[in-house]
Amino acid sequence: MKNIINSDGAVAQQVVDFLNSQSLQRRENVRCESCGSPVQYREFHFWLSGSGMTWNLRLPVCARCAQPKAHEAVVHSKAA
């Protein structure tokens, strides 16, 4: 692919390269590295503002780990 970002946009080019590589990856049934649950692939949409480039990627999401966590009480100790 032609480099569409000028030399000042090295980070933007890295983002483009990453999104291009992810769009070509084969998806397999995998498990979450944190909890071991099967992951689901969800559709995510990305675009690079001002470039006209867009990507639709299926990325792994663990339904169990993505659940909001209950707010844990913070215990404060008093200095003596």
Summary of the structure (lengths in Angstrom):
residues: 80
radius of gyration: 19.4
end to end distance: 64.0
largest distance: 64.5
contacts: 126
relative contact order: 0.18
helix: 22%
strand: 25%
